[in-house]
């Protein structure tokens, strides 16, 4: 079996287990996903969703965030950690969208990553969920699970992303990343993975091993 064939099998089995590939961050507008993605750095999605419920009720548009008092944003997002840096990023990215992109969220990785606080992970999330383009979101679940499966030998997010671009069916890449989050939370956990319940067990060398090539 080639590594590309294995990648397709992973897509097939996780699609069967998790038919609906949904983002774990709550949002209703594209800019909300961008902001939630920034807040999720070193913070759980569950906590981000609690915080953004208040944040998005108060600030409803890119313009609202661009003209917001950074100190007020800081107080609302404080539970997410790194709140000063994140608040500055949130206001800064919205101002940049207004000033440089005419109020439109850009639709390329290259442009998105010029915005304050937006790295490749969040940029890929926006590309996949907002613009429905191929995307590879290398969060902790993706990195851990694809490493265990032997789809990559790397742990650096950028290198993992580059490895996965080479082997994943592009039209399925974004949905797979959402499914990896669900799978990582339910079965392929960082500690004490439930290998006996794993639909990918025959493709994997086991926790912490570079498996089944």
Beta strands, then each sheet from edge to edge (+ up, - down):
end
